[in-house]
Amino acid sequence: MTFTHTFHPTSLREYDIRGVVGRTLFEADAVAIGRCLGTIVARANGHSVVVGYDGRLSSPGMEEALTRGLMASGMDVTRIGCGPTPMLYYAGVTAKADAAVMVTGSHNPPDYNGFKMMLAGKPFYGTQIRDIGTMAAAGDVVPEAGGSEQQRDIRSDYVSRLLADWDGGDRMLKVVWDNGNGSAGDVLTRLVAGLPGEHVVLNATIDGNFPAHHPDPTVPQNLEQLISEVAERRADIGIAFDGDADRIGLVDDKGRILFGDQLLVVLARDVLRERPGATIIADVKASQVLFDEIGRAGGNPLMWRTGHSLIKVKMAETASPLAGEMSGHIFFADRWYGFDDALYAAVRTLGVLARLDRRLSDIRDALPQVINTPELRFDCDDTRKFTVIEEVAVRLRTAGAKVSEIDGVRVLTEDGWWLLRASNTQAVLVARAEASTEAGLERLKQALVQQLELAGLPPPDFSGSYAGH
């Protein structure tokens, strides 16, 4: 039977395939992904694919359809069941599988789902994802074949490996965890049973309806329950995950949110004690404080483009032991495998804290204090967003401004810096500004607004600027 398939045009993204189930994403898409990815593996003389899925209501059906498509391309499929995305990465890397696919909607609303992929242990993204669409439309797949499938429960192996890198001291920590009803629930329950200290897990039950709150720790309102529990229990730290546990959120002992770049300061100092001079990578949205503190700790700070796939590739290229993004993706290649894993990042963070005689709030308060805007996202047509950035870059170059063009434009002034970049995944522009004073922040915001006005765009909503980060 001849195979062809057309994906909804919005579902093939830069870093994954994603959509609204029943509207822009269907089980037929899962079959097609299996057929096309299986074909890519087969043509490279491979045969092994590991598959996992998250706790969304649509995920078991999507995973079953994906497996059918892979087997129809002759693949030997290992199905590891429901769990966090990093467990799927771990299974793929340690088994040296030719490919790995996670069915997950990540931090998106409950009616979304999607697919994150690895090929030969490396991120599968960009043109590779677009090639899936081209192959499906053309029916460019290997002849139908009979693959095989096996079930494998790797939760115990994965948790044992996480615990193997525990490196804490004698200090017994009191920790509150918020699983957000995400797919890490079962693994997290096993993990805390093996860690020293006192642990409380909120919303441990995996539930695709997300009854407690939405599983996205970058949104402050989603951390309100965790903040409350940390205060009530007088805990040392609160840790939250997104829906598939590849991103982490932290709350200190005073109930204040630590963002991805602040956590990276803590982790970078620790890694650099053993690996002086190492390259530590962060995305362009990160605070200048982070890059300065990496240098102060004897590291080589590298600012890079936003996007978990892009960061992973740059880590491999530079032999970086640690990288992170503002969004809470933390990547360890120091004793770990180079992929983003919130559970592993949590273990390493607790290890650092258990060896120190200071509280997390003390570490945070000792950092240089800056004032910045939240990450501002505002609509801009997909066909226009990249030309806006280029127009702004030309004007800034002409004016002799200090500009980094690694990912959009990041402009350095005496007041601090401002950023404008085009999202790779949505029809939006992203902006951010950071200064040491309120007056300086106002000047940076006005410079950003001026460039947007010259591009014919309205100013973003700056409400919600905050201090201490």
Buried (B, 14 or more C-beta within 10 A) or exposed (E): EEBEBEBBEBBBBBBBBBBBBEEBBBBEBBBBBBBBBBBBBBEEEBBBBBBBBBBBEBBBBBBBBBBBBBBBBBBBBBBBBBBBBBBBBBBBBBBEBBBBBBBBBBBBEBBBBBBBBBBBBEBBBBEBBEBBBEBBEEEBBBEEEEBEBEEEEBBEBBBEBBBEBBBBEEBEBBBBBBBBBBBBBBBBBBBBEEBBBBBBBBBBEBBBEBEBBBBBBBBEEBBEBBBBBBBEBEBBBBBBBBBBBBBBBBBBBBBBBBBBBBBBBBBBBBBBEEBEEBBBBBBBBBBBBBBBBBEEBBBBBBBBBBBBBBBBBBBBEBEBBBBBBBBBBBBBBBEBBBBBBBBBBBBBBBBBBBEBEEBBBEBBBEBEEBBBBBBBBBEBEEEBBBEBBEBBBEBBEEEEBEBBBBBBBBBEBEBBBBBBBBBBEBBBBBBBBBBBEEEBBBBBBEBBBEBBEEBEBEBBEBEEBEEEB
